[in-house]
Amino acid sequence: MGELDRWDDHFKTFAALGYNAVHFTPLQELGQSGSSYSLYDHHSIAKAYAPNLTPHQREEKLELVIKQLKSNYNILSITDIVW
């Protein structure tokens, strides 16, 4: 879905289509294979989602965006956890 600043456009579409939940693949930094299920760093949100922010700021931004998904569109979010 691109950078976090663009996600609201997708959320509007999801709401118009009647979605009640969105499933996200893991959002952490990916490993060498590029697979969402082979993570390089389990503790940081991928830089691609907000390249100009620090790791802590990316985490805060993602939290805000997910909260807006629920509060603005009444859509829940689900994500996979990779151990």
C-alpha positions as CSV (number, residue, x, y, z in Angstrom):
1,M,0.0,0.0,0.0
2,G,3.0,2.2,-0.1
3,E,4.0,4.8,2.5
4,L,1.9,5.3,5.6
5,D,0.9,8.8,4.5
6,R,-1.0,7.2,1.5
7,W,-2.9,4.5,3.4
8,D,-5.9,6.7,4.1
9,D,-6.8,6.6,0.4
10,H,-6.9,2.8,0.5
11,F,-8.9,2.9,3.8
12,K,-11.6,5.1,2.1
13,T,-11.8,2.5,-0.7
14,F,-12.0,-0.4,1.8
15,A,-14.8,1.4,3.7
16,A,-16.7,2.1,0.4
17,L,-16.5,-1.6,-0.4
18,G,-17.9,-2.6,3.0
19,Y,-14.8,-4.1,4.5
20,N,-15.0,-4.7,8.3
21,A,-11.4,-5.9,8.7
22,V,-8.0,-5.6,6.9
23,H,-5.3,-8.2,7.1
24,F,-1.7,-7.0,7.1
25,T,1.2,-9.2,6.4
26,P,4.1,-8.5,8.7
27,L,5.2,-4.9,8.6
28,Q,8.8,-5.3,9.9
29,E,12.0,-5.0,8.0
30,L,12.3,-7.9,5.6
31,G,15.2,-10.3,5.3
32,Q,17.3,-11.0,2.3
33,S,14.7,-13.2,0.5
34,G,12.2,-10.3,0.5
35,S,9.5,-12.6,2.0
36,S,7.1,-11.1,4.5
37,Y,7.7,-14.3,6.6
38,S,11.5,-14.0,6.7
39,L,12.2,-10.9,8.8
40,Y,15.5,-9.1,9.2
41,D,14.4,-7.2,12.3
42,H,11.4,-8.3,14.3
43,H,11.6,-5.0,16.3
44,S,11.3,-2.3,13.7
45,I,8.7,-1.2,11.2
46,A,10.1,-1.4,7.6
47,K,11.7,1.9,6.5
48,A,9.8,1.7,3.2
49,Y,6.6,2.7,5.1
50,A,8.0,6.1,6.3
51,P,11.6,6.5,4.9
52,N,12.1,10.0,6.5
53,L,11.2,8.9,10.0
54,T,13.3,7.3,12.8
55,P,12.4,3.8,13.8
56,H,10.5,5.1,16.8
57,Q,8.6,7.6,14.8
58,R,7.7,4.9,12.2
59,E,6.2,2.8,15.0
60,E,4.3,5.8,16.4
61,K,3.0,6.7,12.9
62,L,1.9,3.1,12.2
63,E,0.0,3.1,15.5
64,L,-1.7,6.3,14.7
65,V,-2.7,5.1,11.2
66,I,-4.1,1.8,12.5
67,K,-6.1,3.7,15.2
68,Q,-7.5,6.0,12.5
69,L,-8.6,2.9,10.5
70,K,-10.7,1.9,13.4
71,S,-12.0,5.3,14.5
72,N,-12.6,6.9,11.1
73,Y,-13.9,3.8,9.2
74,N,-14.8,1.3,11.9
75,I,-12.5,-1.3,10.3
76,L,-10.5,-3.7,12.4
77,S,-6.9,-4.7,11.6
78,I,-5.2,-8.1,11.8
79,T,-1.6,-8.9,11.3
80,D,0.5,-12.0,11.3
81,I,3.2,-12.6,13.9
82,V,6.4,-14.2,12.7
83,W,8.3,-16.0,15.5
